[in-house]
């Protein structure tokens, strides 16, 4: 009875009406967790009736447990992210949630400077750090650096946690160390938090990812210029994340018919990742693990009904074999633009030496597009697809590469009408329709179901078939501030941390677990598949 009274008191959710839809925007923690907040971590989790009575006598009456109420004064969590910017973004988002689970103060995350792309940017070079701290102040206490310990620099205890670690996993593995050492740094922190969490923690993920992580003003301003220049040329446009760079092809182990020269070139690049297994290129294509060629992407879009007059913004690094590879796509869509064609060399100079900042510009333009097309299902694709769902189900097209590969092989044996009809059939379920949102499906960052209310009006507007340009107005005067000033943008190389991270200098006190190597192998599959 008493426990029930406490639960009823402290688990009141806040209800609000958003565009006529009733949505629960906060759910408080359980009685057991609140006991930990009040009394600290007991020797046993078997709470006594006396403890329950003490809580009632305190006349607890709260509907939101704020950071200042739960953060322990001598408990600090630091993380070192891994990979490219979008992969790091998942780590930053999950780090905030981990700090909330542990009732710890979070140190502003350290970005990965040792990855393949050698970007030495700090957090404050990419994100507005003051906004990040202030926006999340009621959720988690965040500081810019560890305080000194006895007048000296405080070196935290270095640890790792397995992938997809849930709340109980963090409590079991990290809390005893935090209680003893008071400061812990988690290394290689990406995908280290379970997809399945309590609703309030999932919604905290959304607050971090879609609101607290805002780019710095120089990045936002340059991104806004690029969007404006696309809109001057055409009221509506498609953005395409091409992902056909040499390193991507080498990493995925794919083969595109370029003979011995292609095999030699990509094999040489592939040797940079020592942990990669030998691949079967044909099998990879059959299983849909390889990006489509630029020509195949163009043919898919034409089959979906996008004509020659469609304007396309291409987000990409250096495409494998350059203009030779791009020529068929440009022939299909001659109105073809990139940040390099929209901006001068001088305008891009502050960003061009930093892969993350250049990639952030691409993400801004992609996010503002009427339709976003991704050519693989890596981190950028997942995060941007989730963001577009969160902000009103803006269309995101993902090629059904497994089915389309067979279709492209047999294209010469069918009419264009037959080909186009098959493409449209195979793409059902891969067009970013609201109906694709199902609880428990895929990565939470791609399908943020706990944060998206069902809107029958949006579903009706989307209808069926390929999204039409102009059906979603992304950058009009009413929402320009949302797109530009509240942008949650970044870019990544979509690969596992096992390939990014140089472990040769790993500290001896780094605690590792047996699950890690297996988890990383699984992540390779996860990041390069549908």
C-alpha positions as CSV (number, residue, x, y, z in Angstrom):
1,X,0.0,0.0,0.0
2,X,2.7,2.4,1.0
3,X,4.9,1.6,-2.0
4,X,1.8,2.0,-4.2
5,X,1.2,5.5,-2.7
6,X,4.8,6.5,-3.4
7,X,4.6,5.3,-6.9
8,X,1.4,7.1,-7.6
9,X,2.9,10.3,-6.1
10,X,6.2,10.3,-7.9
11,X,5.2,8.9,-11.3
12,X,2.8,11.5,-12.4
13,X,3.5,12.3,-16.0
14,X,3.0,15.7,-17.6
15,X,0.4,15.7,-20.4
16,X,0.2,18.3,-23.0
17,X,-1.7,18.9,-26.3
18,X,0.5,19.3,-29.3
19,X,-1.4,20.1,-32.5
20,X,-4.5,18.4,-31.1
21,X,-2.6,15.2,-30.2
22,X,-2.3,14.1,-26.6
23,X,1.4,13.2,-25.9
24,X,3.1,12.1,-22.7
25,X,6.3,14.2,-22.6
26,X,7.7,13.0,-19.3
27,X,7.5,9.9,-17.1
28,X,9.2,9.9,-13.8
29,X,11.4,7.1,-12.4
30,X,10.3,4.1,-10.5
31,X,10.0,3.9,-6.7
32,X,13.2,1.9,-6.5
33,X,15.2,4.5,-8.4
34,X,13.8,7.3,-6.3
35,X,14.8,5.5,-3.2
36,X,18.3,5.5,-4.5
37,X,18.1,9.2,-5.2
38,X,16.9,9.9,-1.6
39,X,19.0,7.4,0.4
40,X,22.0,6.7,-1.8
41,X,22.9,3.2,-2.9
42,X,22.0,0.8,-0.2
43,X,23.9,-2.4,0.6
44,X,21.1,-4.3,-0.9
45,X,18.3,-3.4,-3.3
46,X,15.7,-5.0,-1.0
47,X,14.1,-1.8,0.3
48,X,12.6,-2.1,3.7
49,X,9.1,-0.9,4.8
50,X,10.9,1.6,7.1
51,X,12.6,3.2,4.1
52,X,9.2,3.4,2.3
53,X,7.6,5.0,5.4
54,X,10.5,7.5,5.6
55,X,9.9,8.5,2.0
56,X,6.2,9.1,2.7
57,X,7.1,11.2,5.8
58,X,9.2,13.4,3.6
59,X,6.0,14.3,1.8
60,X,7.4,13.6,-1.6
61,X,5.3,15.4,-4.2
62,X,7.1,15.8,-7.5
63,X,6.3,15.2,-11.1
64,X,9.8,16.0,-12.5
65,X,13.0,14.9,-10.9
66,X,15.5,17.5,-11.9
67,X,19.3,17.2,-12.3
68,X,20.0,19.1,-9.1
69,X,17.9,16.8,-7.1
70,X,19.6,13.6,-8.2
71,X,23.2,14.5,-9.1
72,X,25.7,13.2,-6.6
73,X,28.3,15.9,-5.8
74,X,31.4,13.7,-6.2
75,X,30.5,11.5,-9.1
76,X,31.8,12.4,-12.6
77,X,31.3,10.6,-16.0
78,X,33.5,11.4,-19.0
79,X,33.4,9.8,-22.4
80,X,35.7,9.6,-25.4
81,X,33.7,9.3,-28.6
82,X,34.6,7.1,-31.6
83,X,34.3,7.4,-35.3
84,X,33.0,10.2,-37.5
85,X,30.8,12.9,-36.4
86,X,27.4,11.2,-36.6
87,X,28.8,8.1,-34.9
88,X,30.1,10.4,-32.3
89,X,26.8,12.1,-32.0
90,X,25.2,8.8,-31.0
91,X,27.8,8.6,-28.3
92,X,27.2,12.1,-27.0
93,X,23.5,11.5,-26.9
94,X,23.8,8.3,-25.0
95,X,26.4,9.7,-22.7
96,X,23.9,12.2,-21.4
97,X,21.4,9.4,-20.7
98,X,24.2,7.3,-19.0
99,X,25.0,10.2,-16.7
100,X,21.3,10.4,-15.8
101,X,21.1,6.7,-15.1
102,X,24.2,7.0,-12.8
103,X,23.1,10.3,-11.2
104,X,26.6,11.6,-12.2
105,X,27.9,14.9,-13.5
106,X,28.8,14.6,-17.2
107,X,32.0,16.2,-18.5
108,X,31.6,17.7,-22.0
109,X,32.5,14.7,-24.3
110,X,35.8,14.4,-26.0
111,X,35.7,14.0,-29.7
112,X,37.6,11.4,-31.6
113,X,40.8,12.9,-33.1
114,X,42.5,9.6,-33.9
115,X,40.1,8.2,-36.5
116,X,40.8,7.6,-40.1
117,X,39.9,11.2,-41.0
118,X,42.2,13.0,-38.5
119,X,39.9,15.8,-37.6
120,X,41.3,17.5,-34.5
121,X,38.2,19.5,-33.7
122,X,37.0,19.9,-30.1
123,X,33.4,19.7,-29.0
124,X,33.1,23.5,-28.9
125,X,34.4,23.8,-32.5
126,X,31.4,21.8,-33.7
127,X,28.6,22.3,-31.2
128,X,27.5,25.3,-29.2
129,X,28.7,24.0,-25.8
130,X,27.0,26.7,-23.7
131,X,23.7,25.9,-25.3
132,X,24.3,22.2,-24.8
133,X,24.9,22.7,-21.1
134,X,22.1,25.1,-20.4
135,X,19.5,23.2,-22.4
136,X,20.0,20.0,-20.5
137,X,20.5,21.7,-17.1
138,X,17.2,20.2,-15.7
139,X,18.1,16.7,-16.9
140,X,21.9,16.3,-16.3
141,X,24.5,18.5,-14.7
142,X,27.3,19.1,-17.3
143,X,30.6,20.7,-16.8
144,X,33.4,21.6,-19.3
145,X,36.2,19.8,-17.5
146,X,36.9,17.8,-14.4
147,X,37.7,19.9,-11.4
148,X,41.2,19.6,-9.9
149,X,41.8,16.9,-7.3
150,X,43.8,18.1,-4.4
151,X,45.1,20.9,-6.6
152,X,46.3,18.6,-9.3
153,X,44.8,17.4,-12.6
154,X,42.3,14.6,-12.0
155,X,42.9,11.5,-14.1
156,X,39.7,9.5,-14.2
157,X,39.5,5.7,-14.2
158,X,39.4,4.4,-17.8
159,X,36.8,1.8,-18.6
160,X,34.7,0.4,-21.4
161,X,31.2,-1.0,-21.4
162,X,29.7,-3.6,-23.8
163,X,27.6,-2.5,-26.7
164,X,23.9,-2.1,-26.1
165,X,24.4,-1.9,-22.3
166,X,21.1,-1.3,-20.5
167,X,20.3,0.5,-17.3
168,X,21.0,-2.5,-15.1
169,X,24.3,-3.0,-16.9
170,X,25.5,0.5,-16.2
171,X,24.4,0.3,-12.5
172,X,26.2,-3.1,-12.1
173,X,29.4,-2.3,-13.9
174,X,30.0,1.4,-13.3
175,X,28.3,2.5,-10.1
176,X,30.7,0.5,-7.8
177,X,33.7,2.1,-9.6
178,X,32.2,5.6,-9.4
179,X,31.6,5.2,-5.7
180,X,35.2,4.2,-5.2
181,X,37.1,6.3,-7.8
182,X,34.5,9.2,-8.2
183,X,35.5,9.8,-11.8
184,X,35.3,7.4,-14.8
185,X,36.0,7.9,-18.5
186,X,34.4,5.5,-20.9
187,X,36.4,5.0,-24.1
188,X,35.2,4.1,-27.6
189,X,31.8,5.3,-26.6
190,X,29.4,4.6,-29.5
191,X,26.3,2.3,-29.4
192,X,27.1,1.6,-25.8
193,X,23.5,2.1,-24.7
194,X,20.6,-0.2,-25.3
195,X,17.9,0.6,-27.8
196,X,15.3,-0.4,-25.3
197,X,15.1,2.0,-22.3
198,X,12.3,3.5,-20.2
199,X,10.2,6.1,-21.9
200,X,11.6,9.0,-20.0
201,X,15.2,8.0,-20.9
202,X,14.2,7.6,-24.6
203,X,12.7,11.1,-24.5
204,X,15.9,12.4,-23.0
205,X,17.7,11.0,-26.0
206,X,15.5,13.0,-28.2
207,X,16.0,16.2,-26.3
208,X,19.7,15.8,-26.6
209,X,19.8,14.7,-30.2
210,X,17.2,17.0,-31.7
211,X,17.5,20.1,-29.5
212,X,20.6,20.3,-27.3
213,X,23.2,19.4,-29.9
214,X,23.2,22.6,-32.0
215,X,26.1,23.5,-34.3
216,X,28.2,26.6,-33.8
217,X,27.1,29.8,-35.5
218,X,29.7,29.8,-38.3
219,X,28.6,26.3,-39.4
220,X,24.9,27.2,-39.2
221,X,25.4,30.5,-41.1
222,X,27.3,28.8,-43.9
223,X,24.8,26.0,-44.1
224,X,22.0,28.5,-44.4
225,X,23.7,30.2,-47.3
226,X,24.0,26.9,-49.1
227,X,20.3,26.1,-48.5
228,X,19.3,29.6,-49.7
229,X,21.4,29.2,-52.9
230,X,19.6,25.9,-53.7
231,X,16.2,27.5,-53.1
232,X,17.1,30.4,-55.4
233,X,17.7,27.9,-58.2
234,X,14.7,25.8,-57.4
235,X,11.8,26.0,-54.9
236,X,12.2,22.3,-54.3
237,X,15.1,19.9,-54.4
238,X,16.3,16.4,-53.5
239,X,19.4,15.8,-51.4
240,X,21.4,12.7,-52.0
241,X,23.9,11.2,-49.6
242,X,25.9,9.4,-52.3
243,X,28.5,7.5,-50.1
244,X,30.6,6.3,-53.1
245,X,34.0,7.3,-51.8
246,X,37.0,5.0,-52.2
247,X,37.3,4.3,-48.5
248,X,33.6,3.3,-48.2
249,X,33.8,0.9,-51.1
250,X,37.0,-0.6,-49.8
251,X,35.6,-1.0,-46.3
252,X,32.4,-2.6,-47.5
253,X,34.4,-5.0,-49.7
254,X,32.2,-4.4,-52.7
255,X,33.1,-4.8,-56.4
256,X,31.6,-2.8,-59.3
257,X,33.0,-4.4,-62.4
258,X,36.2,-2.4,-62.7
259,X,38.4,-5.3,-63.3
260,X,41.8,-6.0,-61.7
261,X,42.6,-2.3,-61.4
262,X,39.6,-1.7,-59.2
263,X,40.4,-4.8,-57.1
264,X,44.0,-3.7,-56.6
265,X,43.0,-0.1,-55.6
266,X,40.3,-1.1,-53.1
267,X,42.3,-4.0,-51.7
268,X,45.2,-1.6,-50.9
269,X,42.8,0.7,-49.1
270,X,41.1,-2.2,-47.3
271,X,44.4,-3.2,-45.6
272,X,44.2,-0.1,-43.5
273,X,41.6,-1.8,-41.3
274,X,43.4,-4.7,-39.8
275,X,40.4,-6.4,-38.2
276,X,38.4,-6.7,-41.4
277,X,37.7,-10.2,-42.6
278,X,38.1,-11.3,-46.2
279,X,34.9,-10.4,-48.1
280,X,32.9,-11.9,-50.9
281,X,32.1,-8.9,-53.1
282,X,29.3,-10.7,-55.1
283,X,27.7,-11.9,-51.9
284,X,27.8,-8.4,-50.4
285,X,26.0,-6.9,-53.4
286,X,23.4,-9.7,-53.4
287,X,22.7,-9.1,-49.7
288,X,22.3,-5.4,-50.2
289,X,25.4,-4.5,-48.2
290,X,26.9,-2.3,-50.9
291,X,26.0,1.3,-51.9
292,X,24.4,1.6,-55.3
293,X,26.5,3.2,-58.1
294,X,25.6,6.8,-58.9
295,X,24.0,5.6,-62.1
296,X,21.9,3.1,-60.2
297,X,20.7,5.8,-57.8
298,X,19.8,8.0,-60.8
299,X,17.8,5.2,-62.4
300,X,16.0,4.4,-59.2
301,X,15.0,8.0,-58.8
302,X,13.8,8.3,-62.4
303,X,11.8,5.1,-62.0
304,X,10.2,6.6,-58.9
305,X,9.0,9.5,-61.0
306,X,11.6,12.2,-60.5
307,X,12.2,13.8,-63.9
308,X,15.2,15.3,-65.6
309,X,14.2,18.8,-64.4
310,X,14.6,17.8,-60.7
311,X,17.3,19.7,-58.8
312,X,19.7,17.5,-56.8
313,X,22.1,18.4,-54.1
314,X,24.8,15.7,-53.7
315,X,26.5,15.3,-50.3
316,X,29.7,13.4,-50.8
317,X,33.4,13.3,-50.4
318,X,35.7,12.5,-53.3
319,X,33.7,10.0,-55.4
320,X,35.6,6.9,-56.6
321,X,37.0,7.6,-60.1
322,X,35.5,11.0,-60.0
323,X,33.7,12.4,-63.0
324,X,33.8,9.1,-64.9
325,X,31.6,7.6,-62.2
326,X,29.4,10.7,-61.8
327,X,28.7,11.2,-65.6
328,X,25.7,8.9,-65.9
329,X,24.0,10.4,-62.8
330,X,24.6,13.9,-64.2
331,X,23.2,12.8,-67.6
332,X,20.0,11.7,-65.8
333,X,19.8,14.8,-63.6
334,X,21.7,17.7,-65.1
335,X,20.7,20.2,-62.3
336,X,23.4,18.7,-60.1
337,X,24.9,20.7,-57.2
338,X,27.3,20.3,-54.2
339,X,28.7,22.6,-51.6
340,X,31.7,23.1,-53.8
341,X,29.6,24.4,-56.7
342,X,27.4,26.5,-54.5
343,X,30.1,28.3,-52.5
344,X,33.5,29.8,-53.3
345,X,36.7,28.3,-52.2
346,X,37.2,31.3,-49.9
347,X,33.8,30.7,-48.3
348,X,34.6,27.1,-47.6
349,X,38.2,27.7,-46.4
350,X,37.3,27.9,-42.6
351,X,35.8,24.5,-42.9
352,X,37.7,22.6,-45.6
353,X,40.5,21.4,-43.4
354,X,38.1,19.7,-41.1
355,X,36.1,16.7,-42.3
356,X,33.4,17.0,-39.6
357,X,32.7,20.7,-40.3
358,X,32.5,20.1,-44.1
359,X,30.2,17.2,-43.4
360,X,28.0,19.3,-41.1
361,X,27.4,21.7,-44.0
362,X,26.2,18.7,-46.2
363,X,23.9,17.6,-43.4
364,X,22.3,21.1,-43.1
365,X,21.4,21.1,-46.8
366,X,20.2,17.5,-46.7
367,X,18.0,18.2,-43.7
368,X,16.4,21.2,-45.4
369,X,15.6,19.2,-48.6
370,X,12.1,18.2,-49.7
371,X,13.2,14.6,-50.1
372,X,16.4,13.1,-48.7
373,X,17.9,10.0,-50.4
374,X,20.5,7.9,-48.7
375,X,22.7,5.4,-50.4
376,X,23.5,3.3,-47.4
377,X,22.1,2.8,-43.9
378,X,25.0,4.1,-41.9
379,X,25.0,6.6,-39.1
380,X,24.2,9.8,-41.1
381,X,21.3,8.0,-42.8
382,X,19.9,6.7,-39.5
383,X,20.2,10.0,-37.6
384,X,18.8,12.1,-40.4
385,X,16.0,9.7,-41.0
386,X,15.1,9.8,-37.3
387,X,15.3,13.6,-37.2
388,X,13.0,14.0,-40.3
389,X,10.5,11.7,-38.6
390,X,10.7,13.7,-35.4
391,X,10.1,17.0,-37.2
392,X,7.0,16.0,-39.1
393,X,7.8,12.8,-41.2
394,X,9.7,14.6,-43.9
395,X,10.4,12.0,-46.6
396,X,13.6,9.9,-46.6
397,X,14.2,7.3,-49.3
398,X,16.4,4.4,-48.7
399,X,17.2,2.0,-51.6
400,X,16.1,-1.6,-51.1
401,X,19.5,-2.6,-52.3
402,X,19.0,-6.3,-52.0
403,X,16.0,-6.3,-54.4
404,X,17.3,-3.6,-56.6
405,X,20.6,-5.4,-57.3
406,X,18.8,-8.2,-59.0
407,X,16.7,-5.8,-60.9
408,X,19.7,-3.9,-62.2
409,X,21.3,-7.1,-63.4
410,X,18.3,-7.9,-65.5
411,X,17.5,-4.4,-66.7
412,X,18.5,-5.1,-70.3
413,X,15.9,-7.8,-70.5
414,X,12.9,-5.7,-69.7
415,X,11.2,-2.5,-70.9
416,X,11.6,0.7,-69.0
417,X,8.0,0.5,-67.9
418,X,8.5,-3.0,-66.4
419,X,11.7,-1.8,-64.7
420,X,10.1,1.3,-63.2
421,X,7.1,-0.7,-62.0
422,X,9.4,-3.2,-60.3
423,X,11.4,-0.4,-58.6
424,X,8.2,1.2,-57.2
425,X,7.1,-2.2,-55.9
426,X,10.5,-3.0,-54.3
427,X,10.7,0.4,-52.6
428,X,7.5,0.0,-50.7
429,X,8.5,0.3,-47.0
430,X,11.7,2.2,-47.9
431,X,10.2,5.6,-48.6
432,X,10.1,7.2,-45.2
433,X,6.3,6.8,-44.8
434,X,5.0,7.3,-41.3
435,X,3.6,3.8,-41.3
436,X,7.2,2.5,-41.3
437,X,7.4,3.6,-37.6
438,X,7.0,0.6,-35.4
439,X,8.0,0.3,-31.8
440,X,11.1,-1.8,-31.4
441,X,12.1,-1.5,-35.0
442,X,15.8,-0.8,-35.8
443,X,18.0,1.7,-34.0
444,X,16.3,4.2,-31.8
445,X,18.2,7.0,-33.5
446,X,16.5,6.0,-36.8
447,X,13.1,5.2,-35.3
448,X,12.5,7.5,-32.3
449,X,9.0,6.0,-31.6
450,X,8.9,7.2,-28.0
451,X,9.2,10.8,-29.1
452,X,6.9,10.8,-32.1
453,X,3.1,11.1,-31.6
454,X,0.9,9.4,-34.2
455,X,-0.5,12.0,-36.5
456,X,-3.2,10.7,-38.8
457,X,-3.2,14.0,-40.7
458,X,0.5,13.6,-41.6
459,X,-0.1,10.0,-42.7
460,X,-3.0,11.2,-44.9
461,X,-0.9,13.9,-46.5
462,X,1.9,11.5,-47.2
463,X,-0.4,9.0,-48.9
464,X,1.1,6.2,-50.9
465,X,3.7,6.1,-53.6
466,X,6.9,8.2,-54.0
467,X,6.9,11.6,-52.2
468,X,6.3,14.5,-54.5
469,X,8.6,17.5,-54.5
470,X,6.8,20.4,-52.8
471,X,4.5,18.3,-50.6
472,X,6.8,19.1,-47.7
473,X,7.8,22.7,-47.4
474,X,11.0,22.7,-45.4
475,X,12.5,26.1,-45.5
476,X,9.7,28.7,-45.7
477,X,9.7,31.9,-43.6
478,X,7.7,30.2,-40.8
479,X,10.3,27.5,-40.1
480,X,13.6,28.9,-41.2
481,X,14.6,29.3,-37.5
482,X,13.9,25.6,-36.9
483,X,15.9,24.5,-39.8
484,X,18.9,26.8,-39.4
485,X,19.1,28.0,-35.8
486,X,18.0,24.8,-34.1
487,X,19.9,22.5,-36.4
488,X,21.1,19.2,-35.0
489,X,23.5,18.3,-37.7
490,X,26.6,16.3,-38.3
491,X,28.2,13.8,-40.6
492,X,29.9,10.5,-40.1
493,X,31.8,7.8,-41.6
494,X,29.5,4.9,-40.9
495,X,31.7,2.3,-39.6
496,X,32.5,0.3,-36.4
497,X,34.7,1.8,-33.8
498,X,37.0,-1.3,-34.0
499,X,38.4,0.2,-37.2
500,X,38.7,3.8,-36.0
501,X,40.4,3.3,-32.7
502,X,44.2,2.8,-32.3
503,X,44.5,0.6,-29.2
504,X,48.3,0.5,-29.3
505,X,48.5,3.2,-26.6
506,X,45.6,1.9,-24.6
507,X,46.1,2.6,-20.9
508,X,46.9,-0.4,-18.8
509,X,44.2,0.3,-16.3
510,X,41.6,0.2,-19.1
511,X,38.9,-2.3,-18.0
512,X,37.6,-4.3,-20.9
513,X,35.1,-7.1,-21.2
514,X,34.9,-10.3,-23.2
515,X,31.8,-9.1,-25.1
516,X,33.7,-6.3,-26.8
517,X,35.3,-8.1,-29.8
518,X,32.1,-10.0,-30.6
519,X,30.0,-6.8,-30.3
520,X,32.3,-5.0,-32.7
521,X,32.0,-7.7,-35.3
522,X,28.2,-7.6,-35.0
523,X,28.4,-3.8,-35.3
524,X,30.1,-4.2,-38.7
525,X,27.1,-6.2,-39.9
526,X,24.7,-3.7,-38.4
527,X,26.2,-0.6,-39.8
528,X,26.5,-1.9,-43.4
529,X,23.2,-3.7,-43.7
530,X,19.5,-2.7,-44.1
